[in-house]
Structure formats: C-alpha cells, structure tokens
C-alpha cells in the first residue's frame, strides 16, 4: 500500500469543511480591506530564496527542498510566500502602479521535523502591501490579521511587536551583540555559534538557548533606533491602542528571515503547545535586493495549519454547512431519464442537488436523503411523469405538496 509522505496530511470530511470556511473567511476579510488575490508558482529558481529569504536563515540552510530539473536548473519548492510575490511584482512591472495590495493562500514546503502545527507541506495565507512607508500601512496589515482571527472566534491573541531598525541601525546593533555573546558563545548550540558572525540577531530567538541568561541580558535594539525609527515605532503603538488591539513590545522578537527591516510582529495565542500562529513585518529593501526598484513594503503570513489547531484546541464551532438543498428521488429506472433534466436545471440555478447513484431501494434512498440532511425531497414516480406534477416533501415539516414541473423553480426560489 502506498502511503502519504511523512509531514503531509489528507484533507477531507469535517477537516475539509473547516479548511474551506477559513479560506473563504480570509478571502472575505482581505477583500473588505481591498486586497486582491495573487498566486505564484510552487516551483521557483533557487536563487530567489537564497537572495530574498537569505543564505543565513534556517529555512535556506536546512529546510528548503532544492533539486535540479532535467535542464540542470537549480529549483526550489517555495518555503514561504513573500519572495515569490516580490519576484512577480518585479517581473510583471506591477510596481508602476502603487499601492499594491495582495493576499495569497497555498502550500509551502520545508524539510523540518514534523510536529504539532508543523508539517513538511505546510499551508500559509498572507498579505503583502507595497508602496507605503507610512506606519498606517503597518497598522492596516496587523489589524487585518487581528480582525480575521476575531471573526474566527479566536480572541485569546496578543500581537507581539518590535523594531529591528534599518540597515545602519542593525549593523551597529549586530556589533554590540557580537561583543555581548562572543566570549561565552561555547555555551550556545552549534547553530548559534554559526549565527554569531553571520546573523547574530537570530541568537535572540533561538528555541534551544532561550533560557540562557546572556539572551535575557542582551542589549535592547530599541535603544539603537534613530529618531525617525523611534517616532515610527511610537506611532505604531499609538495606532494599536486606538484600534484596541492587544499588544506587547518584545525586544527579543526578530523573526527568522533576512529581509525584515524596522517593524516585526507576531500573532501569539496563550495555548502552550501552539504559541505563535503567524507573523510578519516590514521589508523595505526586498524588491531592490532582487533587482527591482526601491519600494517600501509590509506584510504577514498565518500558518494555516496552526490556525486550524487553535480552532480545534478552543473547540470553536464554525458555521460550516454541508447540507443538501434538494434530493431527487426517482422511484425506478423508468423515471431516471425524466429526472436528469430537473436535476440539471436546479443545479444551474445554484441549488445543491443530488440523486441516488447506486440504484438503492426506496428505503435506501430515504436514508441517503437523511444522511445528506436534504431540506427537500422531490419524488418522481410513474404518476408524476405521466401528469407532469411532482411530489415535493419538506423534510422539516414532513408536509408533501404537488407542484407542476414548470412551477418547481419558483417554489424553491421562495422557500430555500
């Protein structure tokens, strides 16, 4: 028996209903904020992620699915969504009309140890806003994510925020971090030893060494921000308070990707085994680093699988509805031909309609209509065919009425 690959899962049944509801709600919220859908390829040139995400990030050094195709090209299954959107904006010259507001949803791929909320095929949904450096755009994307979670019924969320400054600020801060850690770096994991010279900020959010006292006593990056960066950060906090978004400043928050500048943030729950369910920040230099123009940008991504886990942990009942509108019940094969045009007409008018496909007994047909929780049953027997009058049963009231075929659509339009 061929089985699914480790770190992947099938989506069907109740889980499929939850996935569908969450996707549709995210789409609705994004469209309320005037974001447009964008979809980029699952396969991209490896260079995109090495340059965009960063050669020193764990995703690129440890987790990407890299391979050569038959043309000997270096390709990678996308590990995140932002770099692909950036590439699309540059390649299609979308930057000529700003601002750009996009949302996306889809599978990403990372080779990491599968665990709760973490899969090798992971699903993400996120937004990208290009063209504005005003803190109002930072607040827009945070409020979009925060309000989406509230709409889902996830209310135990706090937004963690920090500012890692621009390039100059970060370079000064990196030097101070190196001084702080270098004499005791042997106390840290092998990854942090590598990070010390390449990307010392990543030491601050190391999961292995999170309790090391040197991390807790590390210099605070907020002390190194220049005047403009400090003013922007204060403005963001002011806007968060205005919108009554629960937030906390976390100066150890740096995020895991090289392209971030200034604001970084995470959506965090108080569920112990889940914690962060998404995050993002500003990446004003990303387009330029990929060969495009200098365009300020900000965005975030949710871990779709983690959002589903939170829904399950909190036992949130989503208003999913898989009920059938109408079940068509021909009493024998003789009425099947007559039934097909009725089914087709009803489906084309937007009704959810089904019919027995397994030639069940009358009792079996009624049981199937109950399984589908059909609102109405249209019974078609020999008399109905001969007279052109159909029997319609309301499964809630148990009442039956006779309706001519010509009046059937009008009846359902008024009652469903």
N, C-alpha and C positions, 0 to 999 in steps of 0.2 A: 504494500500500500504506500503510495506516495503521500508524504505529509508536508505541511507548510514549513517554511524555513524558520528557524529559531529567531525570536524577536519580531515576528509578524503575527497577525491575527485576522480571522474572517469576520465580516460584518454582516449580520442577518438578524431576523426576528426583532425582538424588543430593542436590541442594540442598534439595529439599522434605523428604527424609528427615532431613537434618541439622536443619532448622528444627523439624520435628516432635519429634525427640528432645530438642533443647534446651528447647523449650516444656514438654514432659512432665516433664523432669527439674526444671526450675524450679518447676513446679507441685508436684511431689512434695516438694522441699525446703521450699517455703513451707508446705505442709500439715503437714510434720513440726514446724514452728515454730508451728503453729496459726493461720496466716494464711488468711483467706477471700477468695475471688475477688470482684473488683468490676469492672464495666465501665461506662464513662461515654461519652456521645456524642462522636463525632468532631467535630461542629459545636457550638460554644458561642457565647454572646454575647461580642463583642469585649471588653466591659468586664471580664469575668472575668480575662483575661490581662493587661490594662492595669493593673488594680488588684492582682492576685495576683502575677504574674511581675514586673511593674514597668515603668513607662514609660521608664526609663532603660536597660533591658537591651537588648543587641544583638538578642535574639530578637524583642522587640516593635518596636523602632525599625527593624529591617532585614529580618527574616526571616519574619514571620507572613503567612499567606495570608488577607487580610482582604477581605470583599466585602459588598455589600448584597443581601439577597434581594428577592423581589417585593413583600414587605410593607415595604420600605425599612428593615429592621432591620440593624444592623451585626453581622455574624457573622464568626467566625474558625475556620479549621481548627486543631484543637488542636496546639500546638507542643511540649507536654510533658504529663505525666500528673497531676502533683500538684495543680494548681489545680482540675482537673475533679473529682478525688476530694474535695477540700475543699468545693467547691460542693455536691456530692451529700450530704455529711455534714450541711451546714447545712440544705439544702432538705428533706431527709428526717428531720431532727432525730435523726440517729443518735448524736449526742453525749450523749444522755440515758442511754446505757449504755456505760460505758467500762471497760476499754480497748477500742479498735477496732484490729484488725489486718487489713489488706487487702493483697492483691497484684493486679497487673494486667499485661496484655500487650496491645500493639496498635500501630497505625500513628500516627505523629505527622508533622507537615508543617512544613518550614522552607525558605524560599527562600534557599538559600546555594549557593555554587559546589560542584557535585558533585566529589568526590574519593574516594580510598580510605577506606572506612568512613563516609563522609558522603553522605547522599542527601537529596533533597527530600521523598520519602516515606521516613522513617526508622522503624525499629521499635524500641520500647523495652519493657522489662519491669522492674517495680519493686515496691517495698513501701512501705506507709505504716503508721506506728504512732502512734495518737492516745491521749492521756490520761496519759502518764507523763513527768515531767521528770527522773527518776532516771537517772544515767549507765548503769545496767544496760540500759535500753531502747536507748541509743545502741549499746552493745556487741552487743545482740541483732541489730539490723539489719546491723551490719558483719559479724558472724560468719555470718549467713545468706548474705550475698553472697559472702564469702570461702570458705565451705564449699561453696557451689554451684559456684564456679569450680574448686575442688579436685576435686569429684565429676566435673566435665567433663574433668579431666586437665590443667587449666591451673594449673601450680604456680609459674610464674615471676611471681607477683603480689606487689606491695607495696602496703600501704594507706598513702596519704599523709594526714596529719591536721593540722588547725589549728583554732584557736578564734578567731572574729571577735567574740566577746563579745555582750552585749546592746545595747540601743538607746543607753544612756548611754555605754557604753564605745566603741561605734562612732562616735558623734558626736564624742567627744574625739579619737579616732584620726584621723577624717577631717580635722579641723582641722590636725593635725600633718602629715598627708600633703599637704594643700594648701600649707602653708608649705614643705615639702620640695621640691615639684615646681614651684611657680608661677613662679619666676624663670627656669627653664630649660624651660618647657613647649614652647617653639618647637622643641626637639629631638625632640619626640614626634610621632606620627602624628595625623591630624585627629581620629580617634576619641578618642584620649587627651586631646586639647585640650578636647573636649566633656565628657569624663568628669571633668575636674579639678573642676568646680563641681557637677556633678550626682551623680557616683558615683566619687570618687577611688580607692576600693578596686579598681575594675576596671582601673586602670592597672597594678596589680601583676601581673596575669596576662595582659597584652597580649601576643599572639603576635608582633606586628610589632616591638615595642620590648623584647623580653625580655632582650636583651643590654646594654641601656643601663645604665651604671654607677649612675645615680640610683635605678633599681629595686633594684639589688643593695645599695645603701646606705640604702634607705628604713627608717624606724622600724619596729621589730618590734611587731606588735599584741599579742603575748603580754605585753609589758611594761606594757600598759594595762589588762589584765584586773583586775577587782575580786577580792576574796578568794574569794567563792563561785565565780566563774567559773574561777579558778585551781585551786581544790580539785576542781571537776568535771572539769577537763581532766586533772589528775593522776590522778584515779580512772579515767578512760577509759584512760589509758596503762597503769595497773596491771592493768586487766582484759584489755587486749590482750596483755600479757605472760603473764598467767595462761593465756589460751587459745592461746598460742604463735602469735599472728597477727603476721606480719612487717609492721612499720610504721615510718614515718619522719615526724617533725614537719617540715612545710614551711610556714614563716611567710609565704610568698608566695601560698599557696593561699587563694582567697576564694570560688570558684565564681561562676557567671555570672548568678545570679538574685537579685533583691532580697529575696526572702522569708527568706533564710537568717539564722540567729542562732546564736551560740555555735559548736558543733561543725560543721565541714565536713570532708569526706573524699573521696578518690578511690581507685579501684582501678586501679593502674597496672602495665602489663607492661614488660618490658625490650626489647620489639620496637620498633625505632626508628620505623617509619612508622605505628605504631598508638598507642603510649603509653597514655593513659587509656582504659579501656573502660567506665567508669561512675563515678558518684559521687553524693553526696548530703550530708545534714547535718540540722541541727535547724531547724525553722521554727515557733517557739512563738507567733508573732503572726499567722500566716497566716489562721486561721479568723476572728479578730477583725477583721482588715483587710477581710474580705469580708462583714462584717455579722453574723458568728456570735459565739458565746461565746469566751472565752479558754481555749483548750485546748492544752497543750504537745504537740508532735508532732515526729517524726523519720522519715526515710525515705531511699531512694536509687532510682536507676534505672540499669540497664545499657543501653548501646547494643547492641541485639540484633545489628545488622549487624557491629559491631566484634567481638563475641564470636565470630561465625561466622568473621570474618577471622583471629582468633587461632587458632581450631581449624585453619584451613587452613594458616596460617603454620607452626604447630608440627607439622603433619601428624598430628594426633590422629585415631586411628581410632575412631569412635563405634560402639557396638554396635547399629547400626540393622539391622533385619531386615524385608525386604520379600518374603520367600519365601512361596510359596503352600502351604497345608496339603494341599489336595486338588484335583486336576484331574479333572473329569468328562469321559469320552470316549465319547459315543455314536458307534457306528461308521457310522451312516447317519441320514438324516432320520426314518426309521421309529422310532428309539429316542429321538428328541428329546423327545417328549411324556412318555415314561416317565421321562426324566432330570430333568425340571423339578421334580417333587415331591421328588426326592432332594436336588437342589441346595438347594432352599428349606429343607428340614429341617436340612441340615448348616449352612447359614448362620445359621439361627435358633438353633442350638446353639453358635454362637460360632466356627465354623471359617471360615478364609479359603478360599473356593472359587471356581473359575472354570470356564468351558466355552468351547469354540471358538464364536465368534460369526460367523465368516466362511466357514463351510462348507468348511473345508480338507480336504485329503486325509488319509488315516491317517498318512502320513509327516509331513505338516504339523502335525497335532495333537500328535504326539510331540515335534516340535521346539518347539512352543509350550509344552508342559509343561516342557521343559528350560529355556526362556527364563524361565519363572516360578519355576524351581527348586522345583517341586512335590515335596512329601515322598511323596505317594501319588497313584496314578492309578487311578480307578475306570472299568473298561472295560465298556461296556454294548452288547452286540450282540443279535442275534435270539435266540440260545440263552438269554442272561441274562434277557431279557424273558419268554420262554416258561416258564422254570424258576423265576424269582424268585430266582436265585442270581447274585451279581455277582462279577466278577473284579477283585481289588484287587492292584495291583502296588506293592511297596515300592521306590522309586527308588534307595534307598541299597544294599540287599542284592540288588536285582533279582529277588527272590522274588515269585511270584504265588500267591495263595490264592483259594479260592472261599468267599464269605460270603453268607448269605441277607440279603435287604434288611432284615429285622427285626433282625438282629444287627449291622448296619453301624455304628450309633451307638456301641454298646458296644465294638466293636473299636477305633474311633478314640479313644474316651474313654480306653482303656487304653494306646494307642500314640502319641498326639500330646500 
